[in-house]
C-alpha cells in the first residue's frame, strides 16, 4: 500500500513513471485525475529544481494512489 505524499513533496518524474507502470496513456490518466492532458504534460515534464502546480500534483497523487490500489486492466505485471 502506498502512503500519501503531500503535494509539496511530490516528484513529477517519479509520478510519470508510476503512470507508465499503470499502462495508462496521458488522456486516460488525465481524465481519471480530473485534469487536462496539457496540465499532466506540464506537471510530468517539470524538472527537479522547478516549481509545479500544487493542485495538479494533489490530483495526480490521489489518482495514482487510487489506481495503484485497484489497477486498471491496462497494467501488465511481468514476473
Backbone torsions as a table, in degrees:
resi	resn	phi	psi	omega
1	UNK	NA	135.3	179.0
2	UNK	-85.4	149.3	176.4
3	UNK	-95.6	147.4	179.6
4	UNK	-67.6	129.1	177.2
5	UNK	-104.8	126.3	179.1
6	UNK	-59.0	151.0	-178.1
7	UNK	-53.1	-39.0	-177.1
8	UNK	-70.0	-16.2	-178.0
9	UNK	-105.4	5.3	-177.1
10	UNK	-70.1	154.5	177.0
11	UNK	-121.4	103.0	-175.3
12	UNK	-53.5	-42.1	179.8
13	UNK	-65.6	-38.1	177.0
14	UNK	-66.0	-40.2	177.6
15	UNK	-65.6	-36.2	175.8
16	UNK	-59.2	-47.3	179.3
17	UNK	-63.8	-36.8	177.2
18	UNK	-65.1	-39.9	177.0
19	UNK	-62.7	-43.3	179.0
20	UNK	-61.4	-37.8	179.0
21	UNK	-63.7	-27.0	177.4
22	UNK	-79.6	-10.5	-179.8
23	UNK	73.0	26.0	-176.4
24	UNK	-102.9	132.6	174.7
25	UNK	-72.3	156.3	-177.4
26	UNK	-54.9	-40.6	-177.3
27	UNK	-65.8	-42.0	178.5
28	UNK	-66.8	-43.1	-178.7
29	UNK	-67.5	-43.1	179.4
30	UNK	-58.4	-43.3	178.2
31	UNK	-61.7	-42.2	179.6
32	UNK	-65.6	-30.9	-179.2
33	UNK	-87.8	-12.2	-179.7
34	UNK	77.5	31.5	178.1
35	UNK	-129.8	171.0	177.3
36	UNK	-85.2	161.3	177.3
37	UNK	-62.4	-37.8	178.9
38	UNK	-62.9	-42.7	177.6
39	UNK	-61.8	-41.6	179.1
40	UNK	-63.0	-47.2	-179.5
41	UNK	-62.1	-43.4	178.0
42	UNK	-60.5	-44.8	-179.6
43	UNK	-63.6	-50.9	-175.9
44	UNK	-66.4	-23.5	-179.7
45	UNK	-93.7	6.3	178.8
46	UNK	-69.3	129.4	177.8
47	UNK	-73.6	163.2	-176.8
48	UNK	-62.5	-25.2	-177.5
49	UNK	-98.2	10.7	-174.9
50	UNK	-115.7	155.5	178.1
51	UNK	-80.8	154.9	176.7
52	UNK	-137.5	163.9	-179.3
53	UNK	-69.3	115.7	-176.1
54	UNK	-66.6	-32.1	179.3
55	UNK	-69.6	-36.5	176.1
56	UNK	-66.7	-44.0	179.3
57	UNK	-58.9	-41.0	179.3
58	UNK	-64.0	-44.0	-179.8
59	UNK	-66.4	-40.9	178.1
60	UNK	-63.0	-47.4	-179.5
61	UNK	-60.8	-43.6	178.8
62	UNK	-63.3	-43.2	179.4
63	UNK	-64.9	-42.4	178.6
64	UNK	-60.5	-45.8	-179.4
65	UNK	-61.6	-43.8	179.9
66	UNK	-64.4	-45.7	-177.4
67	UNK	-72.3	-33.8	177.8
68	UNK	-70.8	-30.1	177.6
69	UNK	-72.0	-28.9	179.7
70	UNK	-139.1	78.1	-171.5
71	UNK	-58.2	142.9	175.7
72	UNK	-71.0	162.0	-180.0
73	UNK	-65.7	-15.1	178.9
74	UNK	-71.7	-18.7	-179.3
75	UNK	-74.8	129.5	178.8
76	UNK	-113.8	121.9	-179.5
77	UNK	-97.5	125.7	179.5
78	UNK	-116.1	124.8	178.8
79	UNK	-102.5	NA	NA
